[in-house]
């Protein structure tokens, strides 16, 4: 049985939250059933060994970079991505981050590929044209994947995206990566060893919803 090709598109592959989510998804797919291919709008990272590229390539996943560094490069990227989709004929296109969301859906339309999934990870309050562009091309998207309820609500209320297309899938955590961790000495902070402590680490920004 032929494997289903999954095209994963992202703006760049330097280390970040969306980039890690793409890597986690790609390397954890059942490679007996799926053949993930990663398309990056930007160039290969300068410090490649510290980027997301090694984890993908070590898992045997193809990585294609289009070298875009400016907004005007988006036109050539859409053309190149469209040609790649036309040749590869992926069974599904999933995109991460705004520029890849836009380029991916336009390229998929050019190549006649469906379905198309677009990931929305932030409530974009500053770049309002992002919302306009998303709404204008929303008919090219089959499903939107939002990372939280607040981001989903914002996307419907402010971007005018169809609520019927929106699904919420929170970011997952690989708990196995913490199995070898050692207890921290919290007495230096005045916390007794028997106390239960919950710590939250994150960027407290309105953009995150």
C-alpha positions in Angstrom: 0.0 0.0 0.0 1.4 3.4 -1.0 2.2 5.8 1.8 0.2 9.1 1.9 2.4 12.1 1.2 2.0 14.9 3.8 3.5 18.3 2.8 4.4 20.3 5.8 5.1 24.0 5.0 6.7 26.5 7.3 8.3 30.0 7.1 11.7 29.0 8.5 13.4 26.2 10.4 15.3 28.1 13.1 14.3 26.9 16.6 10.9 28.2 17.7 7.6 27.0 19.0 6.0 26.4 15.6 9.1 24.9 14.2 9.4 22.4 17.1 5.7 21.6 16.6 6.3 20.8 13.0 9.3 18.6 13.8 7.4 16.7 16.6 4.6 16.1 14.1 6.8 15.0 11.3 9.1 12.6 13.2 6.1 11.0 15.1 4.0 10.2 12.1 3.8 6.5 11.3 6.3 6.3 8.5 4.8 3.0 7.4 1.7 4.9 6.4 2.8 8.5 5.8 5.7 10.1 3.9 6.2 13.6 5.3 8.0 16.2 3.2 9.0 19.6 4.7 9.0 22.8 2.6 10.6 25.9 4.1 10.0 29.3 2.5 13.3 30.7 3.8 16.9 29.6 3.3 18.6 26.8 5.2 19.5 28.1 8.6 22.9 29.7 8.9 23.6 27.7 12.1 22.1 24.5 10.8 23.4 22.3 13.5 21.4 24.4 16.1 18.3 24.5 13.9 15.4 22.0 13.3 16.9 20.6 10.2 19.1 17.9 11.7 16.2 16.3 13.6 14.2 16.1 10.4 16.9 14.8 8.2 18.1 12.3 10.8 14.6 10.9 10.7 14.9 10.4 6.9 12.5 13.3 6.2 13.1 15.4 3.0 13.7 19.1 3.6 13.4 21.6 0.8 14.2 25.3 1.3 13.3 28.0 -1.2 15.6 30.8 0.1 13.1 33.6 0.5 14.3 36.5 2.6 11.9 39.3 1.6 8.1 39.6 1.2 8.6 40.1 -2.6 10.1 36.7 -2.7 6.7 35.2 -1.9 5.6 35.2 -5.6 8.6 33.1 -6.7 8.1 30.8 -3.7 4.5 30.2 -4.6 5.5 29.3 -8.1 8.3 27.0 -6.9 6.1 25.4 -4.3 3.3 25.0 -6.8 5.6 23.1 -9.1 6.8 20.9 -6.3 3.2 20.1 -5.3 2.3 19.4 -8.9 5.2 16.9 -9.2 4.8 15.3 -5.8 1.0 15.4 -5.6 0.8 15.4 -1.8 -2.3 13.9 -0.2 -2.5 16.7 2.3 -0.9 20.1 2.8 -0.4 21.4 6.4 1.1 24.9 6.9 2.6 26.7 9.9 3.0 30.5 10.4 1.4 33.2 8.4 3.7 33.5 5.3 3.8 29.7 4.9 0.0 29.6 5.4 -0.5 32.1 2.6 2.1 30.6 0.2 1.0 27.0 0.9 -2.7 27.6 0.1 -1.9 29.6 -3.0 0.6 26.9 -4.3 -1.9 24.1 -3.5 -4.6 25.9 -5.5 -2.1 26.3 -8.4 -1.4 22.6 -8.3 -4.9 21.4 -7.6 -4.1 19.9 -4.2 -6.7 19.5 -1.4 -7.1 19.3 1.5 -5.2 22.2 2.9 -4.8 22.8 6.7 -3.6 26.2 8.1 -2.2 26.5 11.6 -3.0 29.6 13.6 -0.7 30.0 16.6 -1.2 33.6 17.6 -3.9 36.3 17.9 -2.3 38.8 15.5 -3.2 42.2 16.8 -0.4 44.3 15.2 -0.2 43.1 11.5 -3.8 43.7 10.6 -3.1 43.0 7.0 -2.4 39.4 8.0 -6.1 39.1 9.1 -7.3 40.6 5.8 -5.2 38.3 3.7 -6.3 35.3 5.7 -9.9 36.2 5.3 -9.6 36.9 1.6 -8.1 33.5 0.9 -10.0 31.4 3.5 -11.9 29.6 0.8 -8.6 27.9 -0.2 -8.4 26.4 3.3 -10.3 23.3 4.4 -9.5 23.4 8.1 -7.8 25.9 10.5 -5.9 24.4 13.4 -5.8 26.8 16.4 -3.6 26.1 19.4 -6.1 27.5 22.0 -9.7 28.6 22.4 -8.7 32.2 22.7 -6.8 32.1 19.4 -9.8 30.4 17.8 -12.2 33.0 19.2 -10.0 35.8 17.9 -9.7 34.2 14.5 -13.5 34.2 14.2 -14.2 37.6 15.7 -11.3 39.7 14.3 -10.2 37.8 11.1 -13.7 36.8 10.1 -12.7 33.2 9.5 -15.6 30.6 9.2 -16.2 29.0 12.6 -17.1 25.7 10.9 -13.6 25.3 9.6 -11.8 25.9 12.9 -10.5 23.1 15.2 -8.6 23.5 18.4 -5.6 21.3 19.0 -3.4 22.5 21.9 0.4 22.0 21.7 1.5 18.6 23.0 4.3 17.9 25.4 6.6 14.9 25.1 6.7 13.8 28.7 9.2 11.1 28.0 11.9 13.8 27.6 11.6 14.6 31.3 11.9 11.0 32.6 15.7 11.4 33.2 15.4 14.8 34.9 16.6 15.3 38.5 14.8 17.0 41.3 15.8 20.7 41.7 17.1 22.0 45.0 14.5 24.7 45.8 15.7 25.4 49.3 17.9 28.1 47.8 14.6 29.9 47.0 13.2 29.4 50.5 11.0 26.5 49.5 10.9 23.5 51.7 11.6 20.1 50.0 8.2 18.7 50.9 6.3 21.5 49.2 4.6 20.8 45.8 5.6 23.5 43.3 4.1 24.2 39.9 6.1 26.5 37.5 4.8 28.1 34.3 7.2 29.3 31.7 6.0 31.3 28.7 5.9 34.6 26.9 3.1 36.7 28.4 2.1 38.6 25.2 -1.4 39.5 24.0 -0.4 38.0 20.6 -0.4 34.5 22.3 -4.1 34.9 23.0 
